[in-house]
Amino acid sequence: MTQKKMNILLVENEKPHVELIIRSFEDHIHEVSITVAHTLRAARERVAECIPDIAIVDYNLPDGKGIGLIPGNKEKLSYPVVIMTGYGDEQAAVRAMKAGALDYLVKSKEMFADLPRICRRFIREWNYITERRNLIKSLQESKQRLEQAERIAKLGHWELDLVTNTLYWSDEIYRIFDIDPKKFKASYEAFLETVHPEDRERVNTAYTDSLKNKTLYDIEHRLLMKDGAVKFVREKCTTEYDPQGIPLRSLGIVQDITEQKLATDLIMGFAEVLDNSSNEIYIFDAKTLLFIHVNKTAVINTGYSLAELRRLTPLDLKPEFTSESFDTLIEPLRTGAKGNIHFSAVHRRKDGTLYNIEVNLQLSTFEHSPAFVANIVDSTERRKAENEILKLSRAIEQSPSVIIITDPKGIIEYVNPVFTGITGYTNEDILGQHLEFLKPEGISSKEYRQLWQTVASGDIWKGELCARKKTGEFYWESVFISPVRNAEGVIANFLAVKEDITERKQMEIVLLESESNYRKLSSQFNALLDAIEKPLILLSPELEILWENRAAKIIFEKKIHNGKEHQCYNVWFHRSVPCEGCLVQKCFQTGKTENTQFFTPDNRFWDIKVFPVKEEENKINHVIMVASDMTEELLAREKSLRAGQLATIGELAASVAHEINNPIYGVINCAELLIMDSLRGKKMDHDMVNMIIKESQRIANVTKCLLSFVRDTDEEKIKCSVHELFADTLTFSGTIMRKEGINLKIRIPENLPKIIVHPQRIQQVFLNILNNSRYALNEKYPNQHKNKIIDITASEILLNEAPHIKIVFHDRGAGIPHDKLEKALTPFFTTKPKGKGTGLGLSICNDIINNYNGTLEIESREGHFTKIKITLPIAETRKGE
């Protein structure tokens, strides 16, 4: 069977490299088909025509990065892409792998020779990745089906790693527990927090016992939701152990059983209500009249056991009835003529004693069969209840509290003797009056109506009111008003219970006037402020230190003493007058938070923030100062500065390596081709020789520019041409910018007057500004764009009646926000993300330009452009030029 050819797409713009790669496949030409593209655009066109088996792509191409061939959605990449680099740049390799490249290769003679084997290996790896990706997709689909089944069953699964205390929940458990997975730090302790507080100890004990005894964990418990609702769940799990019996992990399930639980509880609740009813409840078969079920009260009253009663009928308990007379009694129920019947009878207990009963009987259904339900009241109990009512009546009469009973309309029907004793009103004065007759002082008619609306709706009202005696004397009373319902549940009366609390109120007034609570809160507040590690100082408008926390006392040692006048400027700087532009005074004037930084005489660097304290009528009475010792951070920033300098050197080295490596490889490759041609007896290829000469001159030019850039900075200043300084600078950065699609427009006249400077320092300024422009343009335009331009102009101007050179860098990048523009030259300030810049570049540039009596200005508009304008004095006035 004929083996399918390997279709390779080679994307490379260096012709010698292309020739070497093609020659490496000469012995495999029957196995391989190579398509060459010299640009990223051409490569995309080739892929659109035919999907390759593998694409080998140079990292830097004339119209962009090689990784641009990889689609943004890496899942859509249907063929492996391998990136080549001219030198071992780890950052480029990392970017390539993150973008979705299968691997990266460093160009070398050995790599080119081994490329056929490498390609076959890469294709095998890609086939494995594709198979694995399809397997993962299949597993994801299975997981989705499992999640759908769990949602339907309201059942989720979980796994607890007992070694790391890591808890995994399936999505359904998060839904059951109503928890956001992003906000839940899954652990066993976090799970226990979701359990109802009353069930938490029981759940923990059950689980720990299952681990200890190696038994199944099976429990039902409650969950307390965020909104106060309660859910019921059932949990089961088994645990795996190591050979020594140490538990390793638990695997379990959780099922939401709230609906089942509520339904069961409802049924059980009804059963419990019936079983605990003070009435006797009997259910007996409509045909046989045998008792099917009786409640606890029936068992107690009759003296029979439940098993014994189930062998009896109502006729065995009611001696006055015969079978015929009982059938006649219940016939209207059988025919439906009546819904229920009520009659009096006598029950005979097991011991033969009798007791009177009242029977309410109706025909119903029990377990799908017709059955009679008898609700029987023991008349003996009723008499006992009447006696209890008598006792209650006597208790009310003799109660130490005031008792008032009204009808549903609020008409007073009863008051106990204590009422007369306290208020002075007799029964003749009060009975028949509306309760509003006793309306308390200080409560409006509207509030009093609301009180009555509360109790009339069936709720209890409690409160404290100021009342008046018959003599006109005021007193305080605690009032409890409750509706009293009759047997039908209708409000029949209102009960008011009152207690004289005048003495207690007087004691409360005394306690409220006490300052103990204030002192306690003040102590707690001071303890809280003392616990703060940063110095806190409270200042008056006269800049006097009124209070300081413990951290401030430690920092300033004995300079601050409570009760003595000390001003902030004396403590910080040992001054006798306020500082110029005092931050605290400004805060008092503006009412806004202010911030500054300064060094103190002891060489400490401080960050100071002041906050206004506003009181009545928004008036600022005090200012709080918060101090942060930034000395260690400043030292860290200095280390960062050194790191930034090393980074700049590294970036320069990378640029030089790129500029030198490619021509070196071109020279080597062309020389090897000439040797190979010579061994084969071919004539000398003059194009190859010219290419060697051209690439060698390119290396020499880069070396010359590098020597100029790294010249010793301690040498004296020299006259320099701005045009030449830019030419050397762009040797390093120009190529990179062109690779990134940045168009450099340079308008610098060659005949501009010279300036006296250290060349490498000015080049450092130019390089730094260009790198900032590069970053801004790449942020705004990640790919090719017509506005991805850096426009550089230089001209001669008069500044303060002296000739200067003005240089303008204009980019159309992301720009600087308006609120950050004034801080752009501040050391350590940067608009770049963390790790992208030190915040020192423009600050150093500004210092360098100022040292030459020049100026550096920034003009920017966020989202549109940035202009950096530099002026430098001319070395000498031109004469006769």
N, C-alpha and C positions, 0 to 999 in steps of 0.2 A: 504494500500500500504506500502511495506517495505521501511523504511527510509535508505538512503545510509549511510554507515559508514564513519566517519571522519578519513581520512588518515593523521596521524601526523608523521613527521620525527623529532626525538629528537637527537640532536648532542651535547653530553656531555661526558667528560672523567672522571668526578668524580663519582664513583660508588654509594656513598650514595645519591647524588643528583638524579641520575637516578632512584634509588629504590623509593625515596620519590615521584617523579613525576609519576611513573607508579602506585604507590599505590593511588595517588590522583584520578586516573581514574577508580579505581576498581568498583565504583558504576555506571559507564557509559561504562562498557566493551562491551556491546552490540551495543554502538554507535560509538566506537572508535577503530582504528587499529594503534598501535604505533610501528614504526620502529626505532631502536636505532643505532647510529653510534658514535664511540668514537674519530674519527679523521676527519679532513677536507676532506682528500682523500676518506675515506669510505663514507662520506656524498655525495660527488659528484657521486660516483658509484651508490648509492641508487637512487639518482635523475635521473640518466641516465636510470635506470631500470623502475622506476615508479615515475611520477610527484606527489608529495604530495599535500594535501589540504592546509597544513601549515607546515612550518619548524621552530622549536624552537632551536636556536643555541647559544652555550656558546661563549662569546666574545673571550676568550683565549683558544686555542686548542693546543695540542702538536706539530702540524705541521703548525701552522699559525693562523691568525685571523679569527674569525667566519664569518666576513663580506666578506671573500674570496669566500663564497658560492654564493654571489650575482654577476651576470655577469656585465662586464664593462658597457654595454649598458642596463640601467635599464628598458628600454621599452621592452626588451626581457624576463624580469622576469615574469613567468606565474603563480607564486604562492607566497603567502605572506611569508616573512622571519621576524621572531621576534628574537632579540638579547637579551641574558641574561648576566648580569654582576654579579660578586661576591660582588661588593660594588657599591655605587652610584657615579660612575665616570661620571661627566657631559661631559667631553671631549670625552670619549669613546661613550657616547650616541649620541653626535653631529656627530662624525665620522660615526656611524652606520646609522643614519638617512640620512646623505649626500650620503652614499653609496647606499641607496635604501631600507633600512630596513623599515618595516611598523611601528615598535615601538620597545621599549626596556623594559626589566623587570629586577628588582633588586632581586636577590635570597633571599628568606625568607620563613619561615614556612607558613605564611599566603598566600604568592603568590602561593606556590606549591598547597595548599589546594584549592585555587580559580581558578586554571589553566583550568579546563574544561569549566567554564563559560567564562574565558578570551579568550580561543581559539575560541569558538563560536562567540564571539563579533568580534574578529579579522577577521574571515572568512566573516562575514557580511560586515565589513568595506572594505575588499578586493574586494568583489563582487560589492560594490557601486563604488569603485575606477575604477574597470575594465569597468563598464557600462559608467562611466563618461569619461574615456579615449576613449572609442569607440565613444561616442557622440562628443568629441572634434575632433577626426579624421574626423567624418562626416562633422562637421562644417568647418574644414580646407579644405576639398574637395570642399565644397560649395563656400568657399572663393576663391579657385583657379579658379573655373568656372566663378565667378564674375570678377576676375582679367583678365581672358582671354577675356571675353565679353567687358570689359573696354578697353583693348588693341585694339580690333578690331574697336570699336567705337571711339577710341581716346578720351575717356571720363572718368574722375576720380571723386571720391567723397571726400569731406572733412568735418571736424567738428571742430569748434572753440569754446572752453570753455571760455566764457567771464569772468568768475569768476577768473580763474587761468591764463588766457591768454595762454592756451595750445592749439596748433594747430595740428590736425591730418590730414595727407594726405594719400590717397591710393597710391599704387605703381605707378599707371598710371600717377598720377599728377607729381611725381618725374621724370618720363620719359618725360612728356610734358615740364616740366620746365628745364630738363637736369641738375638735381641737385643730388648729392650723398647724400642719406638719412643719412649716418654716419656723414657727415660734416655739415648738416643743422640743426641749432637749431630752431625748428619750433615755431613760434610765429606770431602774426599779423604783427608786425613791420618787421620781417624777410621776410614775404610774400611781403610786400610793396616794399622792396628792389629789388625784382625780376621784378617788374612792370617797363615798360619803363618810364624813368624819365618824359617824356612829358605827360604821362597818369596818373602818380602817384597821383596827387592831385584830379583829376576827379574820380578815383577809390575810394579813401578814402572818398571823399564827398558823393558819391553815397551810400557807405556802411553805413556811419554814419547817413545819412538821412533815410535810410531804418530802422535802429534801432530806431531812434527818432520817425518816423512816423508810425512804425509798418507795413511797406509795403514790397512787394517782391523786393529783390535785383536782378537786371537783367542788365548786362552790357557787352559790348564787349570792349576789350582793347588789347594793345600790351605787349609782353614780350621782353626784351633785353637779348639775349643769351650771353654766355661768349666770343664766337667768333665774336660778333658784329651782328649776324643774328637777324632778327626780326620775332616773331611768333604772331599770332592773336588767342585769346581765348575768349570764351563766358562763363560768370559765372552767376549762379543763386543760390539764397539761401533763406531760410526762417529762422526766429528766434523764439525761445521759450522764454516766459516771465514768471516771478513768479506772484502771485496774485497782487502784488503792481505795476506791470508793469515794473519791472527791468529785462532787457535782461539777460538770462542765457547762452544760447548757440545758435550758428548758424549752420545749416546743409545745405550743398550746393554741387554743381557739377561744374566741369570745363571741357570744351570741346575744343579741338584743332580745330579751324576753319580756319587754315592758308590757306589750299588748296582752300576751298570754297571762302574765302575772296579774295585771289589773283585772282581767276577766275572772281568773281563779279567785283572786282576793274578793271580788264582788260577790261571787257565789258563796265563798266561805264566809263572807261578812253577813250575807243574808242568813246563812245557816246558823252562824253564831248568834245573830240577833234573835232568831226564833228559839234557839236552844237556851239562850239566857233570858228569855222573856219571863216576866213574873207571872204571866198567864200560863195555863196548861194548854199545850198545842197537841192535837191528835189528828193524824191522817189515817183514814181507814178505807178499805176497798169498797167501792160502790155496790158490788154484787155480794161478796162474802161477808162484808162488814168487819173483817179481821184488820187489826191495827197494822199499818205498814211502817209508820214512824211516829214516835212521840218525843217530846222535848224533855229536857232535864227536870223542869218543874213538875211535869206529870209523873215522872219516876219518883221524885221526892215526895210529892203529895199523896200518891196512892200506896207507896211502900213496895210496889212491884219493881222487879228489875226490867230492863228493856226487853230481854229475851222472853220473860214471862208475859209482858204486855202484848207482845207480837202473837201470842197464842190466844188472846182474848178479843172480845168485841165490846162495843159500848153497852150492850145488854148485861155483860158481866160486872160492869161498874155501876149501873143505874138500876137498883132493885125494883123501883116502881114501874119500870117499863117491861112489857111483854114484847114478843117478836111482832105481833100484829099491831099493837099500839105504836111501836117505834116505826114500823113501815108506814102507818097512817101519817105519822108526824113528818116523815121525810119525803112523802109522795109528792108534795108541791115542788120540791127541789128536783126530783127525778124528771117531772114533766116540764119543768121550766116555768111553772106558774109563779114561782117566787125565786128571787136571787139568793136570799138567805132567810133563815128563821132564827128567832131568839126565844129562849124559854129557860125557865128555872128548873133545877133538878137537885138530886142528892147523889153524891158519889160515896161508894163504899170502899174503904181502904182494904189492904190485904189482911190487916188484923181485925177487920170487921167493923171498925168505927166508921161513922158517917160524918160528912160535912156538906154544907150547902154550896151550890155553885150556880153561876149564871152562864148559859151556853149560847154562843153565836155560831151557827152552822151554815155551811154553804157547799155547793157541789163544784169541784174543780178538776184538774187533771194532774196526775203525778206519774212521771216516767211514762208518758204517752197513754195512760189508762185513766178512766174516770175514777175519782176518789173524793170522799168527803173530807173537809177540813173543819175541825171544831176548835174554836178559840174559847177557852173556859176560864172564867174568873172565880177564884175562891172567895166566897162571900166573907169568910173569916178574915181574909187579908184586907178586904174592904173596911171591915169594922176596925181592924187594927190601924188602917190608914186614917180612919176618922179619929181614932184616939191620938194618932200622931199629929193630926191637924190641931187637935185640942192642946196638945203639948206645945206645938209651935205657936199657937195663939198666946199661951201663957208666957212663952219665951219672949214674944214680941212685947207683951205688956211689961215684962220685967227687964227688958234690954236696956243697957246703959246708953245706947245710941237713940237718936230721934228716928221714929218710924212713921212714915206717912203713906197712906194708901188712897189712890184716887181711882175714879172710873175712867173709861177710855177717853173721855172728853176733858180730863184733868180736874174734875170736881172732887174735892176732898171728901172721902168717906170715913176715914179713920186716922187718928193720931194717937200715939201711946202717951202715957203719963209723963215721960221724960220731955216730950215736946212742950207740954204746959210748964214744966219746971224750968226749962231754959228760956223759952220765949215769953212766958207770961200770958199767952193766949189760952182761953178755956175752950172746951168742946163747943160751947154755944157760940163763941167768937169765930171759930174756924170751920166747923163742919158745914158743908154746902157751899163754901167759898171755892173759887177757882184757885189752883195752885199759884197763879200769877199774883194773887193777893200777897204772897210772901216773896215777890220778886226781889232779888238781891240788889243792893246798891252798886252802882258802877257798871251795870250791864244794861245795854240798850235794848229797846223792844225788839229790834231786828235780831240781835244776838240771842235773846230769850226765845224768839220764834224758831231760830235755828236749833236751839237746844231741844225744843219739843219736836221738831221735825226728825231729829236723830232718834229719839226714843220711840216716836210714833212709827218709824220705819222698821222697828224691831231691834235696833242697836242699843247698847248700853252707853250711858253718858257719865263720865266721871270728871270731877273738877273741884276747885276751891273757890268759894264765893264769900263776899262780905254781906252779912244779913243784918236786919234791924229787929230788936226786941219790941215788945208792945210799949215799953217805956221810952223807946227812941234810941236806946243804947245800941251801938254797933258791936258785932262780934264776927269772927271768922269761923266758917264751917267747911268741912270736907263733905262733898255731896256725891252720892251714888244713886243714879236713877235707872231702873231696869223695867222693861215691859214684862207683865205676867200673862202667860197664855193659858187658855182653857184646854180641855181635852181635844178640841177640834183644831187647836193651833192658832186660834184667833186671840188677839190681845184683848184681855178682859179687864185688866187693871194696870196701874203703874205703881211701882214700889220705890219710895225714896228713903234712903238711909243716910242720916246726917250725923256728923260728929263735931263737937265744939273743939276747934284747933287754935283758938286765940293765943294761948300760951306758946304753942309751937311756932306760930307765925312770928311772934315777937322774938323768939330765939333765932329764927332764920334771918330776921332783919339785922340782928346783932352780928351773926356770922357773915352775912353779905358785906357788912362794913369792915370786916377783918381784911388785912392785907396778906394773909398767909398764902393764899393762892398766887397772888402776884409775886411774892418772894420766891415761891417754889418755881414758877415759870421763869422768873428772872435768873435763878440759879441754873436751871436746865439750859436756858439760852446761852448763858455765859460758858457753861461747860461745853456746849456744842461748838461755839466759836473758838474756844481754847483748843479743841480737838483738831481744828483746821491747821494744816502745816504751814500755810502761807501767812506772813505777817498781815494783820488787819488793823487799821487805825481809823478812829472816828475824829473828824476835824471840825472845828467851828469856823464861822466866817472870818474870824481873826487869825486863822491858821493854827489855833491852839489845839494840841492833842488832848482830847477829852477822855479817850478810852483806847486801850490796845489789848489785843489778845496775847496769849502766852508766847506764841511764836515771835511776835514783835518784841516782847520783853527779852527773849533769849537773843535775838539778833542784835538789838541795840544795847544789850547788857544793862548798865545802870544809867543810861542817858535819859530814860523816861521814868518819872516818878509820879504816881497818882497824887493829886492834890496840889501839885506845883505847876507853874506855867512853863510850858515848853512848846515851841513852835516847830513845825515840820522841817523848815529850812535849817534850823539850828541842829536838829538831830541828824539830818542827812548830810549837810555840807558844813556844819559849824559856822553858819552865817548868822549875822545879826539882823539882816533885813531880808525880805522875801526875794526869791529868785526872779530874774527877768522872764516874762512870759509864763508866770506861775500857772501850772496845770490846775491846781485846786481852785484858784481865783477864777480861772476861765470856766470851770465846771459850775461854780456858784452863779456866774453871769449867764451862761447859756442854758443851764439845766440839762446838759447832755453829758453822756459818758465820754471821758477823755482818756488818752493813752500816750505814753512817752517812754523813752529809754535813756539811761545815763549811767556814767561811772561815778562811784563815790570815792572819797579820798583814800579809802583802803583798797582801791583797785578792784572793787566788785562791780559787776555789771548788772543793773536792775531793770526789769520791765515793770512799769507802774501803770495801774488803771485806777481811775477815780469815778465814783458813782454818786449822783445826787440823791439825797434822802428828802423826799417831799412829804410835808405834813398838811396841816389845815390850809385850805384855799390854794393848794398846789404850790405852797411856798417852800423854798429850799432852806432848811434850817441847819443841815449838816451835810458833810460829804464823807463817804467811806473810801479809804485808800487801800487797795490790795497790791502788795508788792511780791514780785517773783524774782528770785535770784537766778539770773541767766548766765552767771559766770561760766559754769560747766558747759552750758549749751554753746556759749561763745567759743570755748576751746574746741568743742566738737565741730563748730562751724569752720574753725581754722583748719581742723583736720580735713573737713569736707572740701575746703579751698584747695588744699594740697592734692586731694584726690581728684578734684576738678582739673587741676593743672596736668596731672598724669593722664586724665581722660583725654584732654586736648592733645597731649603728645601722642597718645594711642591713636586718636582719630587721624592725626597728621601722618603717623607711621602707616596706618591702614591705607591712606590715600597714596602715599609714596609707594607702598608695596604694590598697590593696584597699578600705578602708572609704570612701575619698572618691570613687574612680573610678566605682564602681557607681551611687551616687546622682547624681553629676554627669551620667553618661550618661543616667540616668533623667530628670533635669531637662531635658537637651538634647533627648532624644527626645520627651518630652511636649510641649515647646515647639514642636518641629517639627511634631508632629501637630496642635497648635492652629493653627499658621500654615497648614498644608495645609487644615484644616477651614474656616478663615476665608476662604481663597482660593476655596473651593468654595461659600461662602455658608452654611455650616452654623453652627448656634448653638454658643456656647461650651460645652465639655464641662467641667462643674464638677468631675467626678472627676479629670480631668486636672490642673486647677488645684490641687486639694487634694493631689494626688500631688506636684506641684512644690513646694508649701509643706512637705510632710512630708519630702521628700528634702533640701531646703535646711536645715531644722532639724537633720537628721541630720549634714550636713556641718559645721554650726556647732558641734554638740556634740563631734564628733571634733576640731575645731580647738582648742576650749577645753581638752580633755583633753591634747592634744599640748603646748600652751603650759605647762600645769601640769607635765608630765613633764620638759620640757627647761629648766626654770627654772635660773638660774645657781647652780652648786653652792657658790660662795664666799659666798653670803648667810648670814645668821645662822639658827640653828635657830628653828623656829616650832612653835606648838601645832597638831597635826594630828589629824583624825578618822580612825581606822582604817577606818571604813566608807567614807569618801570616797576614801581612798587606794586601796582595793580597787576601787571603782567606776571610777576613772580608769584603773587598770591593766588591768581587764578590758575596757575600751573597745577596746584594741588586740589583746589575745589571745583574748578571748571568742569573737569571730566565727570565728577560725581553728579554735578547738577545736570549736565546734559543727559546722563543715564537716567536721572529722575524726571526728565522731561521739562526741566526749567530752562527758560530762554533768557540768556544774559544779553542785555542791551547796554553797551559801554560807549559813552561819549566823553572821552577825555582827550583834549588836544595835546599833541606831543610837545608843543612849544610852551607849555605852562611854565611859569617861574618855579624854581626849586625851593624846597623847604629844608630847614636844618633840624634833623631828628635822628633818633636811633632807628634804622630801617626795620629791624625785626620787630620792634614794639609797635610801629605803625602797621606793619603787616599783621601783627596779632590783633589789632583793633579791626582791620578790614576783614580778617578771617572770621572773627567773632560775630561781627554784624552780618556777614554773608551767611553764616551758619544759622543765625536767628531767622533770617529771611527764608532760608531753605525750610526750616521747621514750620514756619507760618504758612508757606505755600503748600507744603505737603499735607498739613492739617486740613487746609481748605480744599485742595485739589489732589486727592490721593493718586489720581491717574493723569493722563495727558489732558491739557486744557489750554485754550488760546490765551487766557489771562495769567498763566503760570510764568510770570515775568519778573525779573529783577532789573530795574533801570538804574544805571549808575552814571552820574554826570559830575563834571568838575569844571570850575570856572574861576576867574580872578575877580575879586570884589574889594571894595573899600569898607573896612570895619573900624569905627572910631578914628577915621582919617588915616588909617594905616592899611597897606595892601595885604590881602589875605587870599588864601586858596579856599574855596568853598566846595565841599564834596557832599553829594546827596545820594543816599541809598533809598530807592523807592520800590517797595514790593506791594503786590495786590493780594496779600495773604489774609490770615484770620484777623489781624489787627489786635489792639490792646483795649480792654474795657475802659471806659472813661474814668470810673472810680479807682482804677489801678494805675492810670497813666502817670500820676504825680509820684508814685512810689517806684517807677520802673528803674530809676538809677540808685535806689536804696540797696545797700549790701544785703545779700541773702533773700531778696524778694524776687520771685519768679512766677510767671503765669503758666509755666509748664507743669504737667503732672509730676508727682513725686517720683524721683529717680531719673527724670528727663533733663534736669538742669540744676545747677548749684545756686542760681540767683546772684552770681558774682560777675558774670560776663560783662554786662553793660556798666556795672559799677567800676570794674577795672578799666574798661575803655574810657570812661569819663575821667578817671584819675590820670590816665596816660595823656589824654588830650589836654587836660588842665595843666599838666606839668610843662607842656610846650606853649603855655599862654593861649591855648585855643579854646574853642567851645564845642559842646555836643548837645544838640536839642532833638527831642522826639515829638513828632506829630503823628497821630494815629486815630483811626475811626474803626471801631469794632466791626468785624465782618467785611471791611472794605479795603483798607490799606494801612501801611506804616511807612513813614518817612523819617530817616535819621540823617540829620544835617551836621556836618563837621566843618569847622573853620580852623585853619592853621596859618600863622604868620609866614609871609614870604621871606626867604633868606636875605634878599637884598632887592632894592628897587632897580628895575631895569633901566639902563641908560643907553639910549640910541638903538634900542632893539625895536 
